[in-house]
Amino acid sequence: MKILYCVHGTCNPGGMERMVVAKANAFCRRGHEVTIVTTDQAGRPDFFPLERGVRRLDSDVMYSQTIGLNPLSKYLARKRKMQAHRKFLQKVIALKHPDVVISTVGNEVGFLPDIAGGAATVAELHFSRFYRLQKKRRGIWRAIDSHLTRTDGRNLARYDRFVVLTASDAVHWKTHSNVVVIPNFVTIGVKEPAPLVAKRVIAVGRLEYQKNYPAMLEVWEQVQSSHPDWTLEIYGEGSDTTYLQETSTRTGLQDIVFRRGNLPPDGSAYSSASILLHTALYEGLPLSLIEAMSTGIPVVAFDCPCGPSEIISHGTTGFLIPPENGSSMVNALKKLMDDENLRRTMGDASFTLARRYDPQAIINRWESLFRELLATR
């Protein structure tokens, strides 16, 4: 089977990039011919290694060059880039003759069905339906986000299948008859659950608005006074890095460690911790929660849309906290910090439940979807 992925790039450490690369590698190992077409790679290396058999083709359209432009200039620049993008992708499809073309709901989402050349078309969304509006931009940008959200709905209805990550997000798309739910899968392999004896809390994710790290610092400030022997380690980088580091220093949170770069692939960053803390405002299906559970550590997370409530069993594998309820999060953290037996009980349950995100089982579902689509063509 010939599979073609469309994505902005494979040079960033985000969850979407990790899953696209992981799936491409898995399909390649199963004997499929996989091509990834990028728009904003700009000569940078893959952040997550690709199998030798996976071909990456870079159009270097560079939509990122339009960031910061005023609305009119951005519209005109993006229109020119989209024409170049479409032309490049048409050539690749004519050359590769893929059986399946996949949009990650990037800039190709509106025109890919028109140039698919008879291939089955699949769109996969790594966020949730209203992710644009959840950014809470104001003024004309709010109007643009509303318009793009409606446009997403029209575009995605044109695909043979539209894959979302959670059942809760599928409800948001109930007017679409082509929706299928396939979650992300675990990309790290751990044979034994974490010992959960280290006085260490871990947080993982881009240092951006969505992840709501200022709320995490506020929570930790309240925890630190009663548990000064515990540390918080935050893995990630992003536009808020400097602000968060300066805030933690200014408020005296010296026991917070910021670690940049990729997590070790063996899961050691998780298994050497005892709790995962997650404060995001919105999600698609957070990989860090799945990975934490797969290493057998309990999770404390805001019950944001969408994802945490489908991963965490409240009171069994961790604690789901009402969004922005910092005091409840503080209490849940303290409860786990003070009770090693509770951490172990929840950790064991997490380790067991995480098997639902086994990579082979999820890849089987993707292959079944592709075969189903090709059987009708």
Secondary structure by P-SEA (a helix, b strand, c coil): cbbbbbccccccccaaaaaaaaaaaaaaaabbbbbbbbcccccccccccccccbbbbbccccccccccccaaaaaaaaaaaaaaaaaaaaaaaaaccccbbbbccccccccccccccccbbbbbbcccccccccccccaaaaaaaaaaaaaaaaaaaaccbbbbccaaaaaaacccccbbbbbbbbcccccccccccccbbbbbcccccccaaaaaaaaaaaaaaacccbbbbbbbcccaaaaaaaaaaaaccccbbbbcccccccccccccccbbbbbcccccccaaaaaaaaabbbbbbcccccccccccccccccccccccaaaaaaaaaaaaaacaaaaaaaaaaaaaacccccaaaaaaaaaaaaaaaaaac
